[in-house]
Amino acid sequence: GHLIGSRHVAMENINSDLAKAVTDKKRPLILVCASGMRSQKAQRIASQLGYEQVHSLGGGLKNWQEANLPLEKKA
């Protein structure tokens, strides 16, 4: 599953695909991965690309699920 309303951008394509997924660089951006490690790296890259309000979800999707927060699942 994934966070409701989220968009997937593969880490290996973040430099080219993030701008396609999120065009407003002033809009808050929360990055998520399984454990929070890759999203921290992605946070640094997004900041370098000019995104102003970039955050990494601490503990990643694992902590989200443990807190019983909602997810969308593919049908």
All heavy atoms as TSV, in Angstrom:
chain	resi	resn	atom	element	x	y	z
A	1	GLY	N	N	0.812	-1.185	0.000
A	1	GLY	CA	C	0.000	0.000	0.000
A	1	GLY	C	C	0.855	1.249	0.000
A	1	GLY	O	O	2.071	1.195	0.072
A	2	HIS	N	N	0.184	2.383	-0.102
A	2	HIS	CA	C	0.864	3.670	-0.096
A	2	HIS	C	C	-0.033	4.714	0.554
A	2	HIS	O	O	-1.225	4.499	0.721
A	2	HIS	CB	C	1.258	4.080	-1.514
A	2	HIS	CG	C	0.119	4.140	-2.475
A	2	HIS	ND1	N	-0.305	3.041	-3.181
A	2	HIS	CD2	C	-0.701	5.157	-2.810
A	2	HIS	CE1	C	-1.348	3.393	-3.925
A	2	HIS	NE2	N	-1.607	4.658	-3.729
A	3	LEU	N	N	0.556	5.838	0.921
A	3	LEU	CA	C	-0.212	6.911	1.541
A	3	LEU	C	C	-1.254	7.425	0.563
A	3	LEU	O	O	-0.985	7.537	-0.638
A	3	LEU	CB	C	0.703	8.055	1.974
A	3	LEU	CG	C	1.368	7.898	3.341
A	3	LEU	CD1	C	2.246	6.686	3.432
A	3	LEU	CD2	C	2.088	9.142	3.714
A	4	ILE	N	N	-2.424	7.724	1.068
A	4	ILE	CA	C	-3.528	8.184	0.235
A	4	ILE	C	C	-3.131	9.472	-0.485
A	4	ILE	O	O	-2.644	10.413	0.125
A	4	ILE	CB	C	-4.793	8.402	1.095
A	4	ILE	CG1	C	-5.223	7.057	1.692
A	4	ILE	CG2	C	-5.907	9.030	0.280
A	4	ILE	CD1	C	-6.305	7.163	2.745
A	5	GLY	N	N	-3.328	9.478	-1.786
A	5	GLY	CA	C	-3.026	10.648	-2.600
A	5	GLY	C	C	-1.561	10.836	-2.940
A	5	GLY	O	O	-1.195	11.827	-3.559
A	6	SER	N	N	-0.730	9.884	-2.555
A	6	SER	CA	C	0.703	10.026	-2.816
A	6	SER	C	C	1.027	9.707	-4.275
A	6	SER	O	O	0.242	9.094	-4.985
A	6	SER	CB	C	1.503	9.117	-1.887
A	6	SER	OG	O	1.230	7.759	-2.156
A	7	ARG	N	N	2.206	10.132	-4.684
A	7	ARG	CA	C	2.705	9.855	-6.030
A	7	ARG	C	C	4.052	9.169	-5.895
A	7	ARG	O	O	4.884	9.573	-5.092
A	7	ARG	CB	C	2.871	11.143	-6.824
A	7	ARG	CG	C	1.561	11.851	-7.036
A	7	ARG	CD	C	1.775	13.088	-7.846
A	7	ARG	NE	N	0.539	13.834	-7.889
A	7	ARG	CZ	C	0.460	15.078	-8.268
A	7	ARG	NH1	N	1.543	15.726	-8.633
A	7	ARG	NH2	N	-0.694	15.684	-8.295
A	8	HIS	N	N	4.265	8.156	-6.709
A	8	HIS	CA	C	5.517	7.406	-6.646
A	8	HIS	C	C	6.572	8.041	-7.554
A	8	HIS	O	O	6.317	8.302	-8.730
A	8	HIS	CB	C	5.290	5.960	-7.078
A	8	HIS	CG	C	6.535	5.148	-7.043
A	8	HIS	ND1	N	7.317	4.945	-8.146
A	8	HIS	CD2	C	7.160	4.522	-6.025
A	8	HIS	CE1	C	8.351	4.214	-7.811
A	8	HIS	NE2	N	8.286	3.951	-6.527
A	9	VAL	N	N	7.737	8.284	-6.975
A	9	VAL	CA	C	8.905	8.717	-7.732
A	9	VAL	C	C	10.052	7.822	-7.276
A	9	VAL	O	O	10.421	7.827	-6.105
A	9	VAL	CB	C	9.256	10.207	-7.472
A	9	VAL	CG1	C	10.538	10.579	-8.194
A	9	VAL	CG2	C	8.108	11.109	-7.894
A	10	ALA	N	N	10.578	7.041	-8.197
A	10	ALA	CA	C	11.666	6.122	-7.863
A	10	ALA	C	C	12.926	6.910	-7.505
A	10	ALA	O	O	13.235	7.929	-8.132
A	10	ALA	CB	C	11.950	5.188	-9.033
A	11	MET	N	N	13.621	6.448	-6.495
A	11	MET	CA	C	14.824	7.132	-6.022
A	11	MET	C	C	15.834	7.331	-7.156
A	11	MET	O	O	16.433	8.394	-7.271
A	11	MET	CB	C	15.445	6.332	-4.875
A	11	MET	CG	C	16.623	6.981	-4.254
A	11	MET	SD	S	16.136	8.508	-3.444
A	11	MET	CE	C	17.681	9.030	-2.821
A	12	GLU	N	N	15.991	6.333	-8.001
A	12	GLU	CA	C	16.985	6.437	-9.070
A	12	GLU	C	C	16.589	7.454	-10.140
A	12	GLU	O	O	17.419	7.857	-10.947
A	12	GLU	CB	C	17.285	5.072	-9.705
A	12	GLU	CG	C	16.091	4.386	-10.322
A	12	GLU	CD	C	15.332	3.477	-9.370
A	12	GLU	OE1	O	15.591	3.491	-8.149
A	12	GLU	OE2	O	14.469	2.739	-9.856
A	13	ASN	N	N	15.329	7.901	-10.128
A	13	ASN	CA	C	14.850	8.881	-11.117
A	13	ASN	C	C	14.445	10.205	-10.482
A	13	ASN	O	O	13.834	11.035	-11.151
A	13	ASN	CB	C	13.649	8.313	-11.879
A	13	ASN	CG	C	13.984	7.042	-12.609
A	13	ASN	OD1	O	15.097	6.867	-13.079
A	13	ASN	ND2	N	13.034	6.147	-12.700
A	14	ILE	N	N	14.780	10.412	-9.231
A	14	ILE	CA	C	14.277	11.593	-8.529
A	14	ILE	C	C	14.701	12.899	-9.198
A	14	ILE	O	O	13.920	13.841	-9.277
A	14	ILE	CB	C	14.657	11.578	-7.027
A	14	ILE	CG1	C	13.845	12.645	-6.279
A	14	ILE	CG2	C	16.135	11.731	-6.826
A	14	ILE	CD1	C	13.883	12.517	-4.788
A	15	ASN	N	N	15.913	12.956	-9.708
A	15	ASN	CA	C	16.382	14.200	-10.340
A	15	ASN	C	C	15.533	14.588	-11.536
A	15	ASN	O	O	15.260	15.763	-11.746
A	15	ASN	CB	C	17.850	14.082	-10.757
A	15	ASN	CG	C	18.782	14.140	-9.578
A	15	ASN	OD1	O	18.694	15.044	-8.763
A	15	ASN	ND2	N	19.674	13.189	-9.477
A	16	SER	N	N	15.081	13.637	-12.307
A	16	SER	CA	C	14.295	13.949	-13.502
A	16	SER	C	C	12.788	13.887	-13.266
A	16	SER	O	O	12.044	14.659	-13.873
A	16	SER	CB	C	14.673	12.997	-14.641
A	16	SER	OG	O	14.405	11.654	-14.274
A	17	ASP	N	N	12.316	13.009	-12.396
A	17	ASP	CA	C	10.874	12.785	-12.267
A	17	ASP	C	C	10.172	13.598	-11.183
A	17	ASP	O	O	8.964	13.776	-11.234
A	17	ASP	CB	C	10.589	11.296	-12.030
A	17	ASP	CG	C	10.907	10.447	-13.243
A	17	ASP	OD1	O	11.211	11.022	-14.314
A	17	ASP	OD2	O	10.860	9.212	-13.126
A	18	LEU	N	N	10.911	14.115	-10.205
A	18	LEU	CA	C	10.259	14.859	-9.134
A	18	LEU	C	C	9.583	16.116	-9.674
A	18	LEU	O	O	8.454	16.436	-9.300
A	18	LEU	CB	C	11.255	15.212	-8.026
A	18	LEU	CG	C	10.651	15.872	-6.797
A	18	LEU	CD1	C	9.571	14.997	-6.171
A	18	LEU	CD2	C	11.732	16.184	-5.776
A	19	ALA	N	N	10.239	16.809	-10.583
A	19	ALA	CA	C	9.664	18.034	-11.156
A	19	ALA	C	C	8.389	17.734	-11.939
A	19	ALA	O	O	7.494	18.577	-12.019
A	19	ALA	CB	C	10.683	18.730	-12.045
A	20	LYS	N	N	8.273	16.546	-12.515
A	20	LYS	CA	C	7.053	16.150	-13.242
A	20	LYS	C	C	5.921	15.852	-12.263
A	20	LYS	O	O	4.762	16.148	-12.544
A	20	LYS	CB	C	7.328	14.919	-14.102
A	20	LYS	CG	C	8.333	15.146	-15.199
A	20	LYS	CD	C	8.662	13.839	-15.895
A	20	LYS	CE	C	9.869	13.985	-16.798
A	20	LYS	NZ	N	10.335	12.695	-17.306
A	21	ALA	N	N	6.261	15.271	-11.119
A	21	ALA	CA	C	5.250	14.880	-10.134
A	21	ALA	C	C	4.790	16.053	-9.282
A	21	ALA	O	O	3.618	16.138	-8.908
A	21	ALA	CB	C	5.794	13.764	-9.250
A	22	VAL	N	N	5.714	16.963	-8.954
A	22	VAL	CA	C	5.401	18.107	-8.092
A	22	VAL	C	C	5.996	19.358	-8.733
A	22	VAL	O	O	7.203	19.573	-8.662
A	22	VAL	CB	C	5.968	17.916	-6.668
A	22	VAL	CG1	C	5.585	19.080	-5.772
A	22	VAL	CG2	C	5.516	16.602	-6.075
A	23	THR	N	N	5.148	20.158	-9.351
A	23	THR	CA	C	5.652	21.331	-10.071
A	23	THR	C	C	5.834	22.557	-9.186
A	23	THR	O	O	6.666	23.399	-9.468
A	23	THR	CB	C	4.714	21.688	-11.241
A	23	THR	OG1	O	3.394	21.909	-10.727
A	23	THR	CG2	C	4.681	20.559	-12.265
A	24	ASP	N	N	5.071	22.670	-8.104
A	24	ASP	CA	C	5.146	23.830	-7.214
A	24	ASP	C	C	6.212	23.596	-6.147
A	24	ASP	O	O	6.002	22.847	-5.196
A	24	ASP	CB	C	3.780	24.073	-6.565
A	24	ASP	CG	C	3.750	25.301	-5.680
A	24	ASP	OD1	O	4.800	25.961	-5.505
A	24	ASP	OD2	O	2.664	25.601	-5.149
A	25	LYS	N	N	7.340	24.246	-6.296
A	25	LYS	CA	C	8.461	24.036	-5.375
A	25	LYS	C	C	8.261	24.699	-4.018
A	25	LYS	O	O	9.037	24.489	-3.106
A	25	LYS	CB	C	9.767	24.502	-6.017
A	25	LYS	CG	C	10.166	23.619	-7.191
A	25	LYS	CD	C	11.527	23.965	-7.716
A	25	LYS	CE	C	11.924	22.990	-8.802
A	25	LYS	NZ	N	13.294	23.199	-9.249
A	26	LYS	N	N	7.196	25.482	-3.861
A	26	LYS	CA	C	6.894	26.102	-2.568
A	26	LYS	C	C	5.918	25.256	-1.761
A	26	LYS	O	O	5.738	25.478	-0.574
A	26	LYS	CB	C	6.322	27.500	-2.776
A	26	LYS	CG	C	7.338	28.453	-3.358
A	26	LYS	CD	C	6.788	29.843	-3.497
A	26	LYS	CE	C	7.883	30.724	-4.088
A	26	LYS	NZ	N	7.576	32.126	-3.958
A	27	ARG	N	N	5.289	24.291	-2.407
A	27	ARG	CA	C	4.315	23.421	-1.749
A	27	ARG	C	C	5.036	22.453	-0.804
A	27	ARG	O	O	6.078	21.892	-1.163
A	27	ARG	CB	C	3.565	22.640	-2.817
A	27	ARG	CG	C	2.478	21.778	-2.295
A	27	ARG	CD	C	1.757	21.106	-3.434
A	27	ARG	NE	N	0.671	20.317	-2.914
A	27	ARG	CZ	C	-0.177	19.662	-3.657
A	27	ARG	NH1	N	-0.079	19.707	-4.969
A	27	ARG	NH2	N	-1.137	18.970	-3.109
A	28	PRO	N	N	4.513	22.238	0.400
A	28	PRO	CA	C	5.148	21.262	1.299
A	28	PRO	C	C	5.204	19.878	0.657
A	28	PRO	O	O	4.246	19.443	0.005
A	28	PRO	CB	C	4.235	21.256	2.526
A	28	PRO	CG	C	3.556	22.582	2.488
A	28	PRO	CD	C	3.374	22.899	1.024
A	29	LEU	N	N	6.322	19.206	0.834
A	29	LEU	CA	C	6.576	17.910	0.220
A	29	LEU	C	C	7.026	16.944	1.310
A	29	LEU	O	O	7.990	17.222	2.024
A	29	LEU	CB	C	7.661	18.077	-0.840
A	29	LEU	CG	C	8.091	16.905	-1.678
A	29	LEU	CD1	C	6.918	16.361	-2.497
A	29	LEU	CD2	C	9.228	17.318	-2.599
A	30	ILE	N	N	6.299	15.837	1.460
A	30	ILE	CA	C	6.666	14.822	2.446
A	30	ILE	C	C	7.096	13.572	1.693
A	30	ILE	O	O	6.317	13.006	0.926
A	30	ILE	CB	C	5.499	14.500	3.392
A	30	ILE	CG1	C	5.060	15.774	4.119
A	30	ILE	CG2	C	5.905	13.417	4.387
A	30	ILE	CD1	C	3.783	15.629	4.912
A	31	LEU	N	N	8.325	13.174	1.898
A	31	LEU	CA	C	8.880	12.013	1.211
A	31	LEU	C	C	8.818	10.799	2.133
A	31	LEU	O	O	9.083	10.906	3.334
A	31	LEU	CB	C	10.312	12.309	0.785
A	31	LEU	CG	C	10.444	13.546	-0.113
A	31	LEU	CD1	C	11.899	13.891	-0.339
A	31	LEU	CD2	C	9.733	13.333	-1.428
A	32	VAL	N	N	8.485	9.652	1.539
A	32	VAL	CA	C	8.272	8.426	2.320
A	32	VAL	C	C	8.950	7.256	1.624
A	32	VAL	O	O	8.876	7.127	0.400
A	32	VAL	CB	C	6.761	8.121	2.450
A	32	VAL	CG1	C	6.530	6.880	3.291
A	32	VAL	CG2	C	6.001	9.302	3.009
A	33	CYS	N	N	9.579	6.404	2.398
A	33	CYS	CA	C	10.083	5.120	1.914
A	33	CYS	C	C	9.719	4.078	2.972
A	33	CYS	O	O	8.978	4.376	3.907
A	33	CYS	CB	C	11.593	5.177	1.667
A	33	CYS	SG	S	12.580	5.335	3.156
A	34	ALA	N	N	10.215	2.901	2.842
A	34	ALA	CA	C	9.849	1.828	3.770
A	34	ALA	C	C	10.279	2.124	5.213
A	34	ALA	O	O	9.502	1.960	6.150
A	34	ALA	CB	C	10.433	0.500	3.307
A	35	SER	N	N	11.514	2.576	5.395
A	35	SER	CA	C	12.032	2.765	6.753
A	35	SER	C	C	12.391	4.204	7.110
A	35	SER	O	O	12.662	4.505	8.262
A	35	SER	CB	C	13.284	1.907	6.942
A	35	SER	OG	O	14.336	2.413	6.135
A	36	GLY	N	N	12.436	5.087	6.127
A	36	GLY	CA	C	12.816	6.469	6.367
A	36	GLY	C	C	14.239	6.800	5.962
A	36	GLY	O	O	14.623	7.965	5.954
A	37	MET	N	N	15.026	5.817	5.596
A	37	MET	CA	C	16.425	6.058	5.244
A	37	MET	C	C	16.570	6.663	3.841
A	37	MET	O	O	17.245	7.667	3.663
A	37	MET	CB	C	17.237	4.766	5.346
A	37	MET	CG	C	17.268	4.171	6.750
A	37	MET	SD	S	17.910	5.305	7.999
A	37	MET	CE	C	19.599	5.397	7.501
A	38	ARG	N	N	15.944	6.041	2.852
A	38	ARG	CA	C	16.042	6.562	1.478
A	38	ARG	C	C	15.333	7.908	1.349
A	38	ARG	O	O	15.778	8.767	0.597
A	38	ARG	CB	C	15.475	5.569	0.461
A	38	ARG	CG	C	16.404	4.385	0.225
A	38	ARG	CD	C	15.801	3.385	-0.718
A	38	ARG	NE	N	14.656	2.793	-0.004
A	38	ARG	CZ	C	13.566	2.319	-0.564
A	38	ARG	NH1	N	13.435	2.331	-1.862
A	38	ARG	NH2	N	12.599	1.805	0.155
A	39	SER	N	N	14.247	8.089	2.088
A	39	SER	CA	C	13.531	9.369	1.995
A	39	SER	C	C	14.367	10.505	2.568
A	39	SER	O	O	14.235	11.650	2.141
A	39	SER	CB	C	12.161	9.285	2.653
A	39	SER	OG	O	12.255	9.000	4.024
A	40	GLN	N	N	15.250	10.228	3.508
A	40	GLN	CA	C	16.155	11.269	4.019
A	40	GLN	C	C	17.134	11.699	2.923
A	40	GLN	O	O	17.409	12.881	2.758
A	40	GLN	CB	C	16.917	10.772	5.240
A	40	GLN	CG	C	16.067	10.680	6.477
A	40	GLN	CD	C	16.848	10.146	7.669
A	40	GLN	OE1	O	18.050	9.934	7.616
A	40	GLN	NE2	N	16.144	9.938	8.767
A	41	LYS	N	N	17.637	10.739	2.176
A	41	LYS	CA	C	18.530	11.048	1.054
A	41	LYS	C	C	17.757	11.827	-0.010
A	41	LYS	O	O	18.245	12.819	-0.552
A	41	LYS	CB	C	19.114	9.768	0.466
A	41	LYS	CG	C	20.066	10.001	-0.670
A	41	LYS	CD	C	20.663	8.707	-1.190
A	41	LYS	CE	C	21.594	8.980	-2.356
A	41	LYS	NZ	N	22.118	7.747	-2.940
A	42	ALA	N	N	16.529	11.397	-0.297
A	42	ALA	CA	C	15.688	12.082	-1.278
A	42	ALA	C	C	15.371	13.501	-0.816
A	42	ALA	O	O	15.279	14.426	-1.634
A	42	ALA	CB	C	14.408	11.293	-1.511
A	43	GLN	N	N	15.237	13.693	0.482
A	43	GLN	CA	C	14.974	15.023	1.039
A	43	GLN	C	C	16.121	15.974	0.706
A	43	GLN	O	O	15.895	17.111	0.290
A	43	GLN	CB	C	14.787	14.920	2.549
A	43	GLN	CG	C	14.547	16.250	3.225
A	43	GLN	CD	C	14.425	16.122	4.751
A	43	GLN	OE1	O	14.715	15.070	5.319
A	43	GLN	NE2	N	14.009	17.173	5.386
A	44	ARG	N	N	17.331	15.507	0.872
A	44	ARG	CA	C	18.498	16.338	0.552
A	44	ARG	C	C	18.521	16.693	-0.940
A	44	ARG	O	O	18.785	17.838	-1.317
A	44	ARG	CB	C	19.785	15.632	0.958
A	44	ARG	CG	C	19.987	15.571	2.463
A	44	ARG	CD	C	21.364	15.060	2.846
A	44	ARG	NE	N	21.585	13.664	2.483
A	44	ARG	CZ	C	21.242	12.615	3.238
A	44	ARG	NH1	N	20.636	12.815	4.401
A	44	ARG	NH2	N	21.496	11.402	2.849
A	45	ILE	N	N	18.229	15.707	-1.786
A	45	ILE	CA	C	18.220	15.945	-3.232
A	45	ILE	C	C	17.130	16.946	-3.599
A	45	ILE	O	O	17.369	17.877	-4.377
A	45	ILE	CB	C	18.038	14.616	-3.997
A	45	ILE	CG1	C	19.268	13.722	-3.787
A	45	ILE	CG2	C	17.801	14.876	-5.489
A	45	ILE	CD1	C	19.083	12.292	-4.270
A	46	ALA	N	N	15.932	16.773	-3.049
A	46	ALA	CA	C	14.826	17.684	-3.360
A	46	ALA	C	C	15.163	19.111	-2.929
A	46	ALA	O	O	14.856	20.069	-3.648
A	46	ALA	CB	C	13.545	17.203	-2.688
A	47	SER	N	N	15.800	19.253	-1.800
A	47	SER	CA	C	16.216	20.589	-1.345
A	47	SER	C	C	17.204	21.202	-2.323
A	47	SER	O	O	17.108	22.385	-2.661
A	47	SER	CB	C	16.829	20.515	0.053
A	47	SER	OG	O	15.848	20.176	1.003
A	48	GLN	N	N	18.140	20.395	-2.807
A	48	GLN	CA	C	19.121	20.872	-3.788
A	48	GLN	C	C	18.439	21.254	-5.103
A	48	GLN	O	O	18.924	22.133	-5.823
A	48	GLN	CB	C	20.191	19.811	-4.046
A	48	GLN	CG	C	21.092	19.575	-2.867
A	48	GLN	CD	C	22.000	18.367	-3.033
A	48	GLN	OE1	O	21.836	17.561	-3.950
A	48	GLN	NE2	N	22.953	18.219	-2.129
A	49	LEU	N	N	17.312	20.618	-5.416
A	49	LEU	CA	C	16.566	20.918	-6.637
A	49	LEU	C	C	15.687	22.158	-6.486
A	49	LEU	O	O	15.017	22.559	-7.427
A	49	LEU	CB	C	15.698	19.713	-7.043
A	49	LEU	CG	C	16.452	18.467	-7.493
A	49	LEU	CD1	C	15.494	17.298	-7.683
A	49	LEU	CD2	C	17.219	18.748	-8.783
A	50	GLY	N	N	15.676	22.744	-5.280
A	50	GLY	CA	C	14.959	23.989	-5.080
A	50	GLY	C	C	13.624	23.882	-4.368
A	50	GLY	O	O	12.921	24.888	-4.221
A	51	TYR	N	N	13.245	22.696	-3.909
A	51	TYR	CA	C	12.005	22.555	-3.148
A	51	TYR	C	C	12.231	23.175	-1.770
A	51	TYR	O	O	13.222	22.895	-1.109
A	51	TYR	CB	C	11.588	21.082	-3.053
A	51	TYR	CG	C	11.108	20.572	-4.388
A	51	TYR	CD1	C	12.001	20.073	-5.322
A	51	TYR	CD2	C	9.767	20.648	-4.735
A	51	TYR	CE1	C	11.574	19.646	-6.566
A	51	TYR	CE2	C	9.328	20.224	-5.975
A	51	TYR	CZ	C	10.236	19.725	-6.888
A	51	TYR	OH	O	9.808	19.313	-8.128
A	52	GLU	N	N	11.291	24.035	-1.352
A	52	GLU	CA	C	11.501	24.852	-0.168
A	52	GLU	C	C	11.078	24.202	1.143
A	52	GLU	O	O	11.660	24.481	2.182
A	52	GLU	CB	C	10.771	26.186	-0.335
A	52	GLU	CG	C	11.316	26.998	-1.497
A	52	GLU	CD	C	10.559	28.288	-1.724
A	52	GLU	OE1	O	9.725	28.658	-0.877
A	52	GLU	OE2	O	10.816	28.935	-2.758
A	53	GLN	N	N	10.051	23.359	1.106
A	53	GLN	CA	C	9.517	22.756	2.332
A	53	GLN	C	C	9.507	21.235	2.181
A	53	GLN	O	O	8.481	20.639	1.924
A	53	GLN	CB	C	8.098	23.250	2.592
A	53	GLN	CG	C	7.991	24.740	2.798
A	53	GLN	CD	C	6.575	25.148	3.105
A	53	GLN	OE1	O	5.997	24.680	4.086
A	53	GLN	NE2	N	6.014	25.991	2.267
A	54	VAL	N	N	10.666	20.620	2.329
A	54	VAL	CA	C	10.798	19.179	2.114
A	54	VAL	C	C	10.998	18.478	3.450
A	54	VAL	O	O	11.814	18.903	4.265
A	54	VAL	CB	C	11.990	18.857	1.191
A	54	VAL	CG1	C	12.021	17.384	0.851
A	54	VAL	CG2	C	11.940	19.698	-0.069
A	55	HIS	N	N	10.243	17.397	3.652
A	55	HIS	CA	C	10.321	16.638	4.892
A	55	HIS	C	C	10.396	15.147	4.573
A	55	HIS	O	O	9.887	14.702	3.560
A	55	HIS	CB	C	9.095	16.914	5.766
A	55	HIS	CG	C	8.848	18.371	5.967
A	55	HIS	ND1	N	9.506	19.109	6.930
A	55	HIS	CD2	C	8.044	19.239	5.309
A	55	HIS	CE1	C	9.110	20.362	6.852
A	55	HIS	NE2	N	8.223	20.468	5.880
A	56	SER	N	N	11.001	14.391	5.461
A	56	SER	CA	C	11.061	12.932	5.361
A	56	SER	C	C	10.231	12.357	6.501
A	56	SER	O	O	10.390	12.775	7.653
A	56	SER	CB	C	12.515	12.468	5.477
A	56	SER	OG	O	12.584	11.065	5.563
A	57	LEU	N	N	9.357	11.419	6.182
A	57	LEU	CA	C	8.524	10.789	7.206
A	57	LEU	C	C	9.396	9.898	8.079
A	57	LEU	O	O	9.912	8.878	7.614
A	57	LEU	CB	C	7.390	9.987	6.573
A	57	LEU	CG	C	6.427	9.314	7.547
A	57	LEU	CD1	C	5.647	10.358	8.333
A	57	LEU	CD2	C	5.462	8.413	6.793
A	58	GLY	N	N	9.609	10.289	9.318
A	58	GLY	CA	C	10.431	9.537	10.255
A	58	GLY	C	C	9.916	8.117	10.451
A	58	GLY	O	O	8.734	7.920	10.694
A	59	GLY	N	N	10.766	7.151	10.285
A	59	GLY	CA	C	10.375	5.757	10.450
A	59	GLY	C	C	9.684	5.167	9.236
A	59	GLY	O	O	9.396	3.978	9.200
A	60	GLY	N	N	9.394	6.007	8.258
A	60	GLY	CA	C	8.841	5.549	6.993
A	60	GLY	C	C	7.475	4.886	7.080
A	60	GLY	O	O	6.731	5.040	8.049
A	61	LEU	N	N	7.182	4.146	6.041
A	61	LEU	CA	C	5.899	3.459	5.925
A	61	LEU	C	C	5.705	2.442	7.052
A	61	LEU	O	O	4.590	2.205	7.500
A	61	LEU	CB	C	5.796	2.772	4.562
A	61	LEU	CG	C	4.441	2.279	4.128
A	61	LEU	CD1	C	3.421	3.397	4.103
A	61	LEU	CD2	C	4.522	1.622	2.774
A	62	LYS	N	N	6.797	1.899	7.552
A	62	LYS	CA	C	6.714	0.935	8.653
A	62	LYS	C	C	6.043	1.565	9.873
A	62	LYS	O	O	5.106	1.006	10.440
A	62	LYS	CB	C	8.113	0.430	9.015
A	62	LYS	CG	C	8.124	-0.552	10.142
A	62	LYS	CD	C	9.533	-0.982	10.482
A	62	LYS	CE	C	9.482	-1.907	11.677
A	62	LYS	NZ	N	10.741	-2.055	12.334
A	63	ASN	N	N	6.510	2.741	10.286
A	63	ASN	CA	C	5.907	3.413	11.442
A	63	ASN	C	C	4.476	3.852	11.156
A	63	ASN	O	O	3.631	3.825	12.046
A	63	ASN	CB	C	6.748	4.612	11.865
A	63	ASN	CG	C	7.950	4.213	12.688
A	63	ASN	OD1	O	8.207	3.032	12.913
A	63	ASN	ND2	N	8.700	5.195	13.118
A	64	TRP	N	N	4.205	4.259	9.922
A	64	TRP	CA	C	2.848	4.654	9.518
A	64	TRP	C	C	1.886	3.488	9.725
A	64	TRP	O	O	0.816	3.635	10.301
A	64	TRP	CB	C	2.880	5.102	8.058
A	64	TRP	CG	C	1.609	5.689	7.544
A	64	TRP	CD1	C	0.574	5.018	6.963
A	64	TRP	CD2	C	1.232	7.060	7.539
A	64	TRP	NE1	N	-0.409	5.884	6.587
A	64	TRP	CE2	C	-0.033	7.157	6.932
A	64	TRP	CE3	C	1.843	8.229	7.981
A	64	TRP	CZ2	C	-0.694	8.368	6.757
A	64	TRP	CZ3	C	1.184	9.431	7.796
A	64	TRP	CH2	C	-0.065	9.489	7.203
A	65	GLN	N	N	2.297	2.312	9.260
A	65	GLN	CA	C	1.454	1.121	9.394
A	65	GLN	C	C	1.302	0.714	10.857
A	65	GLN	O	O	0.215	0.324	11.276
A	65	GLN	CB	C	2.047	-0.042	8.594
A	65	GLN	CG	C	1.918	0.145	7.110
A	65	GLN	CD	C	2.623	-0.945	6.330
A	65	GLN	OE1	O	3.812	-1.171	6.508
A	65	GLN	NE2	N	1.875	-1.607	5.469
A	66	GLU	N	N	2.366	0.791	11.632
A	66	GLU	CA	C	2.306	0.426	13.050
A	66	GLU	C	C	1.360	1.342	13.826
A	66	GLU	O	O	0.784	0.939	14.832
A	66	GLU	CB	C	3.702	0.450	13.670
A	66	GLU	CG	C	4.564	-0.713	13.217
A	66	GLU	CD	C	5.997	-0.630	13.706
A	66	GLU	OE1	O	6.373	0.367	14.372
A	66	GLU	OE2	O	6.764	-1.563	13.400
A	67	ALA	N	N	1.195	2.572	13.347
A	67	ALA	CA	C	0.278	3.515	13.984
A	67	ALA	C	C	-1.159	3.345	13.475
A	67	ALA	O	O	-2.040	4.111	13.844
A	67	ALA	CB	C	0.754	4.943	13.751
A	68	ASN	N	N	-1.366	2.342	12.626
A	68	ASN	CA	C	-2.683	2.055	12.036
A	68	ASN	C	C	-3.265	3.242	11.288
A	68	ASN	O	O	-4.470	3.486	11.328
A	68	ASN	CB	C	-3.666	1.562	13.102
A	68	ASN	CG	C	-3.284	0.191	13.612
A	68	ASN	OD1	O	-2.894	-0.664	12.846
A	68	ASN	ND2	N	-3.373	0.017	14.914
A	69	LEU	N	N	-2.403	3.978	10.592
A	69	LEU	CA	C	-2.862	5.101	9.773
A	69	LEU	C	C	-3.285	4.582	8.405
A	69	LEU	O	O	-2.815	3.522	7.973
A	69	LEU	CB	C	-1.771	6.153	9.681
A	69	LEU	CG	C	-1.443	6.812	11.020
A	69	LEU	CD1	C	-0.167	7.624	10.944
A	69	LEU	CD2	C	-2.610	7.668	11.484
A	70	PRO	N	N	-4.174	5.287	7.701
A	70	PRO	CA	C	-4.759	4.756	6.472
A	70	PRO	C	C	-3.778	4.654	5.308
A	70	PRO	O	O	-2.874	5.470	5.148
A	70	PRO	CB	C	-5.868	5.756	6.149
A	70	PRO	CG	C	-5.439	7.022	6.797
A	70	PRO	CD	C	-4.694	6.606	8.036
A	71	LEU	N	N	-3.988	3.625	4.510
A	71	LEU	CA	C	-3.226	3.389	3.282
A	71	LEU	C	C	-4.184	3.076	2.155
A	71	LEU	O	O	-5.266	2.550	2.375
A	71	LEU	CB	C	-2.275	2.186	3.447
A	71	LEU	CG	C	-1.123	2.320	4.414
A	71	LEU	CD1	C	-0.405	0.992	4.545
A	71	LEU	CD2	C	-0.155	3.386	3.929
A	72	GLU	N	N	-3.762	3.403	0.937
A	72	GLU	CA	C	-4.462	2.956	-0.264
A	72	GLU	C	C	-3.766	1.688	-0.715
A	72	GLU	O	O	-2.545	1.601	-0.642
A	72	GLU	CB	C	-4.337	3.993	-1.387
A	72	GLU	CG	C	-5.283	5.115	-1.314
A	72	GLU	CD	C	-5.153	6.046	-2.517
A	72	GLU	OE1	O	-4.082	6.149	-3.129
A	72	GLU	OE2	O	-6.166	6.674	-2.818
A	73	LYS	N	N	-4.527	0.750	-1.192
A	73	LYS	CA	C	-3.934	-0.487	-1.707
A	73	LYS	C	C	-4.396	-0.700	-3.125
A	73	LYS	O	O	-5.521	-0.393	-3.476
A	73	LYS	CB	C	-4.304	-1.673	-0.824
A	73	LYS	CG	C	-3.739	-1.520	0.562
A	73	LYS	CD	C	-3.891	-2.760	1.375
A	73	LYS	CE	C	-3.298	-2.485	2.756
A	73	LYS	NZ	N	-3.209	-3.636	3.573
A	74	LYS	N	N	-3.496	-1.225	-3.939
A	74	LYS	CA	C	-3.857	-1.520	-5.327
A	74	LYS	C	C	-4.895	-2.616	-5.344
A	74	LYS	O	O	-4.826	-3.555	-4.581
A	74	LYS	CB	C	-2.624	-1.951	-6.122
A	74	LYS	CG	C	-1.634	-0.833	-6.325
A	74	LYS	CD	C	-0.472	-1.299	-7.137
A	74	LYS	CE	C	0.540	-0.179	-7.310
A	74	LYS	NZ	N	1.697	-0.590	-8.097
A	75	ALA	N	N	-5.837	-2.481	-6.240
A	75	ALA	CA	C	-6.917	-3.480	-6.349
A	75	ALA	C	C	-6.441	-4.730	-7.046
A	75	ALA	O	O	-5.514	-4.792	-7.732
A	75	ALA	CB	C	-8.091	-2.887	-7.087
